[in-house]
């Protein structure tokens, strides 16, 4: 029986090499956009959508993230998956965090995106084991990642879109993988080939804040949105 989603994991361990020197002293998820750190924007939006528990993996400057957020953020319970000694890639980070994620589906969110995505859409009960959110291809990734066909994600298709760094996952799919540094993309392709991955195309605000130019664009877009309220 499908149950509503009440837990999320935010990926926040990255070094942010392309954002240096900003990220030499400030972890990427704590960079501010329109007066609010990226990760706080996520926490506020997730809480509003009904999420109650958040797991955050920390690596580079992880102490600063834990000090800034603590273990409770406006009613959200926060636990940390520690990668400060050796950072894992996304797949390995998920396997390490499994004991904290429970047995029910959870949301997965990249800590370095800025978006107004309506998280409540992914919190509804669903029988799909994986749901990926895709976005129109940004300039830095014109080839895209996956296609959509009748609500299912496909490896090939006439029109490809970019994975947004937003997903809902069944943790049971991760059991059996070893805890070691590993990317998530090959596992996604495996699940897509098995026909268990639903998807949606989101065409609202979304920026992958990976470079100084994109950070400036996110700040500009969010400032314009707040002035338009």
N, C-alpha and C positions, 0 to 999 in steps of 0.2 A: 504494500500500500504506500503510495507516494505521500510524503509529508512536506509541509512548508520548510523552506530553508531559513535557518536562524544563525548560521555560522559562516564566517568568511576568512580567507587567508589573503593577506597583502604581502606581496613580494617586495622587500625593502633592503636587500643585502648588497646590492650592486655598488661598484666603485664609482661609476659615473665618469669614466676617463675623458669622454668628449666634452664634459662640462668643467673640466679643470681650467683655472684654479679654484672656481667656486666650490667644487666638491672636495678640495684638499682639507677644508675645515668644517664644511656643512654637508651632512649626508644628503644625497639627491632627494629623498622623500621629504626632507625638511626645507627644501627651497620654497620660497613663498611665491604664490601667484595671487594677485589682487589681495594682498594683505593676509593670506592664509597659507600655511604650508600644504604642499600637495597631499601628504598623507592625512592631514586633518580634514581636508576637503572630502577625502574618501570616507573617513570615519563618520563625519557628519551626515553624509548622504546614505551610508549604509545603515546607520542608526535610524534615520527617518524611514527607511524601507523595511524595518522590522528585524534587522540583524541584531543579535544580542551578544555574540561571542566572536572575537577577532583574534586570529593567530597572525603574528608578524614575524617573519624571519629577518634576523639582523646579522650584518657582517661588518662592512666598512663603517666605521664610526657608529657602531651599534649602540654604544653607551649613550651617545647623544640622543638617539631615538627613544631609548628606554627612559631616560631622564625626562625628556620632553613630554612623553605620553603617560608614563606610569602604568598602572594595572587597571585603571578605570577611566574611561573617557565619556563623560556625560551619560552614564548608564551602560556603556559598552564594557564588557569584561575583556581585557587584553592579556594574552599570554604570548611569550616570545620563544621562537625556535632559534637556538644560538648557532650561528655560523661564523663567529668572530675569529676563530682560530684557523678555519679553512672553509672558504666560501664554496658552496655547491651550486651547480647550475639549477635551473628551474625544476627539472625532473627529480634530481637528488634532494632538492630542498623540500619537495612535497613528500617524498618518502620519509625523510627525517621528521617531518612535522606530523606524520600520520597518528602517533599516539595522542596528539593534541586536537586532532580534527574530528574524532568520533566516528560513528558508522553511517551517518546520514549525509546526503549530498551537501556540498558547501560551495560558496562563491570563491573564485580565484581572481585576484585583481593585481595587475602590475602597479607598483607604487609610483612609477614615473610617468603615468599618463594623467592628463587633465581632461575631464569630460563631464557632461551633464546627463550621462546615461541614466535612465530611470531603473534603478536596481530592483525595484519591486517586481518588475517583469520576470526576473530570474528567480524570485523567491516563492513563486506559486508552485504548488505540488505538480510534479511531472514524472512520467515514467521513463523519460529519456535519460540515459546514463551520463551523457555529456551534452552540454549545450555551449556552443561557441558564438560569441558576438563578433561579427565582422564589420569593417568600415570601408568606405570608398578608398581606393589606393592613394596614399599621400605621395607627394613629389619624391620623397626619398626612397619609396618602395613601389615603383610603378607596375612591377610584374605581379603583385599580389601574392596571396598564399593559397587560398582555396576558393572553390566555386560553391554555389548553392543550387540545389535541385529539389523542388517541392518540399522545402523546409528542412532538407537534410544537407549536411556538408559533404562535398565531393572533392576528390583530389584533382579532378580535371573538369574543364567546362569552358564554354565560350567566354564567359565573363568571370574573372577572378577578383577576389576582394582580399583585404588585409585583415589578419587576426588582430583584434583590438586590445588584446591583453585582458580580456574580460571573459570569464567562463563559469559554468556550473559543472562540478565534477562529482561523480560517485567515488568515494574513497576506496571502495572495494576493487576498482580497476587498478589501483596502485599497489595493492598487496602482492608480494612476490617479486617486486623489483628490488634489487640490492640498494642499500644506502651508500651511494657513491656519486661523485660528480657526473651528472648526465643531463642532457638537454631534454625538454619536454616534446619538442617538435616530432621526433621519430615515433613517440608513443601516440601522439595525436593522429599521425598518418596511419598508424596501425589500427586505431579505433575507428577512424573514418572508413578505412577499407573494410572493416568488419560491419559497417552500417549501423553504428550505435551513436552517431554524433548528429544532433540537430543543430540548426544555426539560424541566426537572424542577421539582417543587414541594418546597422544603425547609421543614420545619416545626420545626426545632430552634432553637437560640439564634441570634438575629440582631437587631442594633440598628444603625440608621443614626445615627451619633453626630454630629448636625448642630446641636444646641442644648445649652445647659447642662443642661436637664432630661433629655435623652436620654443625655448623658454620665453624669449621676448614675445613671440607670437601668442603663446598661451596667456601671458600677462595682458597683452593688448586685447585679446578676445574677451577675457573675463572682465576686464575693466569696462569694455564697451557694453557687455551684458548687464553689469550692475548699474551703469548709468542709464540704461534703457528701461529699468524697472520703474 
